[in-house]
Amino acid sequence: MGADSGPGAPSAVPWRKVLYERQPFPDNYVDRRFLEELRHNVGVRQYRYWPVVREASLVAQQLSCVAVFLTLWWYMYEGQLSPFMLLLAGLMSALLGYALYEALGGSTDGRRTRLADLQSAAIFLAFTFGFSPVLKTLTESVSTDTVYAMSAMMLLAHLVTFPYTQPSPPGSLSLNAALFGSVCLASRLPGALHTFAMLTCALLVFALWPCLLRRLRDRAEWGFPWAAALVSVGGVCGLASQSPGGALLLALALLVLILLCPLLLLWLQRHKNNIHGPWDEAEIREDLSRFLQ
Amino acid sequence: MVLKIFFPQCCNMADSGLLVGRWLPGQESAVVLAVIHYPFIPGQVKRYLSDLQRESQVELSVLGSWSMPKEGQEGMESFLRDLSTIFPQGRWLQLSREMGKRAFNCQVVQRDMGAPPSAEDENCNGNGKGGGVILIHYDQRKVMLSQLHPTEGGAGGGDSATGAEPSQLRLVFQTVAQSQPLFFIDKYDDSPLKLTHWQSEGREASILVELAKQASVPLCLLLTWLLSLWTWLCSSRILNLWPVRFVSSKFSTCVQLSYRAEHLQTVSSPRKASDHREFMRKANIFVSFFVDVALGLLLISWLYRENRIGRLADTLVPVADHVAKELQELLQWLMGAPAGLKMNRALDQVLGRFFLYHIHLWISYIHLMSPFIERILWYVGLCACLGLTFALSVLSDIVALLTFHIYCFYVYGARLYCLKIYGLSALWRLFRGKKWNVLRQRVDSCSYDLDQLFIGTLLFTILLFLLPTTALYYLVFTLLRLVVVLFQGLIHLSVDFINSFPLFATVLRLCRPYRLSEGVKFRVLCEESGKPLHLMMEINPLRYSSVLQLYRTPTYSCYPKDSWMALCRKLFVGELVYPWRHKSTKTD
């Protein structure tokens, strides 16, 4: 910038911002109009509190989903929940969810037929059932702490990598991490049928529920907050029945996620200071289609 | 430009006469080949030279005169000088010796056809006027017999500093070697011309050589006929069926047999070796074949005495039994909790039982075989009379057959492990939502269906947790296999060594170092003022390493096919490693 204030600069010739002409100025010379084109915060969206809360509830409900799954596993581990019960409940909720999905969906994307859905379900069930004895003995020789640590890592990875903007279909890494974690957990259960029930449950919670939620958010906007709230409350209540301390922590986390984090976002939004100017990379605005013909 | 005259040592003391030799085309140098003594009839000399030229394809000519002072022969000088008019040449050399002096005098007479000769007399032993003359003495016999390396076609490197020198040196060597017919005249021969040149010491031994040459022709023909019979047998349809061929390519004895047949075919071909390389190749094969057979007969004479075969057979079965027992104990150990490793119990048990059953089969097989082993060894041992290499190959095959169970274990373990590694790597890509794009040879991202993801993750988990068990089995059996491969590899290496070692060339280099030359070195003989510089040309023998490199018989060499890194990578991925090489990778 030193060249700008050079006193001996000849002012007879006006400076032009071009490189193809030889001018009596140093190469790095700029004149007083330099910062005239500076602009702040171009295209920044102004958030409002309640829509942000509404979106944040998606994160909260995913956290609660993990809590619900862990609660169910805990019940199975303690032997307080029989696998038949879980399978029955899973079947009921799957049917209910599928009916809701179909009712909401209409036939806008007619790619998947009912037969294909049935086929997928058959594959899920057959493979899980067939592999459950193998899965049962899989982690026998691995210590319990290792298994817990591994599942905790995997579920955390699931939460971190979950595609919150586009929850359906769930991203590969997040779904795979969740399934890996649930296989690890399920292999600690006492019987092969328990493993089977647990994996079916994991499939429902981690793979199919995000699909339904997405459909709900697209088609029935009013229902989405209610569903998220229902899952959150369910997660907290379920956890409370096993460990009140954990439930308290979860509730606190959910409150922070839903209420405080949007506030923080809005507050930080005021400090946003993006500068734009002619030094930015070129952005082609022109319609290029006429060149491509 | 310095004029170089290559002068044979044997002519140092020759009587006066004419110098016969060749001006090297395009070079300022002349090679003196012989001295024709006075008295002679010029017409006879010319006819003789033209005869020789036709025979040897070397442009021989009279280079000049040679005078050696003797009592009662004064006045030769002027006579010899006048000879230049009889033998018209562009340049006339006049070499002369004085009594009691080592150095020669040298005069070069430049002659234009028109001008009187004495006008352009140039006295080269004068005060360094014009270009000098260097007399280079050489041993005619050694130069004639030696083969300059690198042989034809190779760029002459390293033997001299200047660029023109190698070709000049090569020309000298070629000239001397090609004018062999010149040297056939004995000094006792009663021919009209008397010559001095290198002479062979005598021809008594050469009678034996001639007889052997005569005898070798029918022998070669017989051998060729037998070999053609053999090749006909080999090309018959039964032996070319797939399983037979496959099995025979895996037995090192069969490989050695075909290899030996090929060698004999080379040796016994009735055509004369066309060049030096081919001759050396034949000789090498011939000599190493004889040494091989001699060693094999020595082995037989040792082996078939004092019932050594029987004792060998008696120890062989218990050893095989013992190995099987040790393997059984190893498997029992692996089926427990080896080294405190956390293995998958179910898979561990399955694999362990599978392998135990295999060993059980193996032991019963050995016991079934045991009464016949001595007989088999007796007959198989006979093939050592074909050569030591055959005995070694048979030993390698016996080891391979007796450790077949280890090989089986290794293959099972490696296949299982390989399957797991490949499955895991593919499923790990699926786990991250990527896939291998075959067309572009890279990893692309891909959106999978829900059921694909589910099943993939399920399999991934299973494979991941079962990997340590498989890997442990693989590791143990690979180590066992490597021991066997190492042993077989050593045997193959020694067989290959015997097959390919250039014994003839090495012995030649040892006993007649000048036969294989790599260049020359010059030593100053005498340097007197007023006399031309006298240099002694000595032949640099070829280095032993180059002898080995040049004359090694090409074989299906069984040096490790891949580098150590590649071997480690193969072992890690679980690809099979073999001690033998595939035939397609024959090095030529």
Chai-1 contact restraints between the chains, C-beta under 6 A:
chainA,res_idxA,chainB,res_idxB,connection_type,confidence,min_distance_angstrom,max_distance_angstrom,comment,restraint_id
A,S120,B,D451,contact,1.0,0.0,6.0,A-B,restraint_1
A,I123,B,D451,contact,1.0,0.0,6.0,A-B,restraint_2
A,F127,B,I455,contact,1.0,0.0,6.0,A-B,restraint_3
A,F131,B,L458,contact,1.0,0.0,6.0,A-B,restraint_4
A,T137,B,A346,contact,1.0,0.0,6.0,A-B,restraint_5
A,L138,B,F465,contact,1.0,0.0,6.0,A-B,restraint_6
A,S141,B,K342,contact,1.0,0.0,6.0,A-B,restraint_7
A,V142,B,K342,contact,1.0,0.0,6.0,A-B,restraint_8
A,S172,B,G433,contact,1.0,0.0,6.0,A-B,restraint_9
A,S172,B,Y448,contact,1.0,0.0,6.0,A-B,restraint_10
A,L173,B,R432,contact,1.0,0.0,6.0,A-B,restraint_11
A,L173,B,G433,contact,1.0,0.0,6.0,A-B,restraint_12
A,L175,B,L453,contact,1.0,0.0,6.0,A-B,restraint_13
A,N176,B,F431,contact,1.0,0.0,6.0,A-B,restraint_14
A,N176,B,T457,contact,1.0,0.0,6.0,A-B,restraint_15
A,L179,B,T457,contact,1.0,0.0,6.0,A-B,restraint_16
A,F180,B,T457,contact,1.0,0.0,6.0,A-B,restraint_17
A,F180,B,T461,contact,1.0,0.0,6.0,A-B,restraint_18
A,V183,B,T461,contact,1.0,0.0,6.0,A-B,restraint_19
A,A207,B,L450,contact,1.0,0.0,6.0,A-B,restraint_20
